[in-house]
Amino acid sequence: MTKIGDVSIDRNSVKIMGIMNVSPESFYKNSIKTNVKSISTYVKKLENDGADIIDIGAMSTAPYLDTIISSKIEISRLKKAINIIRHSCELPISVDTPRARVAEEALQMGADAINDVCGLKYDPEMAGIVSKHSIPVILGAFEKKPGKILTAKSLSTKRILHDSITIAQKAGIKKTNIIIDPSIGFFRKEGNNPFFTKITKTPWYCRDIEIVYNLKEITKLSFPICISLSNKSFLGKLMNLRINERLIPSLIMEVIAVINGANVIRTHNVKETALALHTLQLLN
């Protein structure tokens, strides 16, 4: 069974991963917390609202932002945040980074998992770091060679994720330490950083909604699925909504994703997501 800290990731219940960014450049400003009091208060709120896991981001990887910072700055932000969180709540910590040096430092500080939006493909040292520490890794769908992207979007994503799974297993990462993520928002025609997959045949917002609709195709890989949908730009593009107007469509997409096989919902809207999933559970 896959576990992040003492939280089991299985098909019997859906877990909620609450997002906290210590990166001022992140797109969703309500989740940005940078000082001791705001970090401590916010993680306590996430825990009380129903989060099972905290996911910390210290560098935004949103494709449409120019946000690359040095590893030194990213590590400094994480050290501060992890120390505060450990003294503020009991939840396990996942660290959102594609860089091996940062992951190594975070794991030495006591992080329980690594969330790599690039699926071990950006930094060739990442797989070895994860394997050495024997901790879970969330493999985001990412392709360095966009020419291989197919028209059938869910099948293409499935193949890309399979490539990352192969990298993980060759590095000695146990099957029970692998979680997959179809990377909503990270397939674009163009971007300002290297952490996205370039696609040209299909509008990125169509790709994202098709993934949610056909998520059962991704479940055929037989690994737990983590998906992040809250406040995403495809919702804004399809419905002409500003970031602070996307709560209702975010929740609907999360519920559909769970119905279609998602095991972990990574979200900015923890309380609302917990209520939506509890409602779904009542119906089941």
C-alpha positions, 0 to 999 in steps of 0.5 A, a space after each residue: 500500500 502507498 503511504 505518505 507519512 502515515 496517510 494511506 493512499 488507497 481506493 477506499 477513501 480519497 485523500 486531500 492534499 492542501 496546497 501552501 506556497 512559500 513562493 511569492 511568484 505563485 499564481 494563486 495569491 491566497 495560498 502564498 504564505 511567507 512569514 512565520 505567523 502566516 505559515 503556521 496559521 495557514 497549515 493549522 487551517 488546512 488541517 482543520 479544514 480537512 487536509 490529509 497532506 500538506 504540499 509545499 511549493 517554494 518555486 512556481 512552475 506555472 508554464 505561463 509565469 517566468 518564475 525560475 529562482 536559484 536552488 539556494 533560494 528555493 531550499 532556503 524557503 523550504 527549510 523555513 516552511 518545513 520547520 514551521 509546519 512541523 511545529 504547527 500541525 501533524 500532517 505529512 509534508 510533500 514538497 513540490 520541486 523538479 530539482 534533485 538538489 532541492 529534493 535532497 535538502 527537503 528530505 533531509 529536513 523531514 519531508 515525507 514525499 516529493 511531488 515532481 511535475 516533470 516526472 523524473 525527466 527534468 533532473 536526471 539525479 531526481 530518481 536516484 534521490 527518491 530511491 535512496 530515501 525510499 519515499 513516495 514520489 508523485 510523477 507528473 506527466 511531462 515530455 521533453 520531446 513534444 514531437 511524440 505527443 499524439 492526438 489522443 490526449 489521454 492515451 498520450 498522457 498515459 504513455 508519457 506517465 508510463 515512461 516516468 514509471 519506467 524511469 522510477 522502477 529502473 532507479 529502484 523506486 518501489 511500486 508502492 512509492 509511485 503516484 501519478 499525476 496527469 498534470 493539468 495545466 502543464 501542457 501548453 503551446 508555449 511557456 516561460 519556463 522548462 517545466 511544461 510539455 509543448 503541444 500544438 495540435 490540440 488547444 491546451 484547455 481542451 486537452 485538460 478537460 479531456 483528461 478529466 473526462 477520460 481519467 479512467 484511461 489513466 487508471 489502467 496504469 494501476 497506480 494511485 492518481 493525484 490530480 490538481 484542478 482547483 482554480 486552474 487556467 483551463 477553467 478560466 479559459 473555457 468559461 472566461 473566469 478570473 481566478 477568484 471566480 473558479 471555485 464552483 467549476 473547480 469543485 465539480 471537476 474534482 468530484 468528476 475526477 474522483 468518480 473517474 478514479 482519482 485517489 488524491 485531490 491536490 487543492 487550494 480549496 480544502 474546506 470546500 473540497 472536503 465538503 464536496 467529497 463528503 457529499 459524494 461519499 454520502 451518495 455512495 
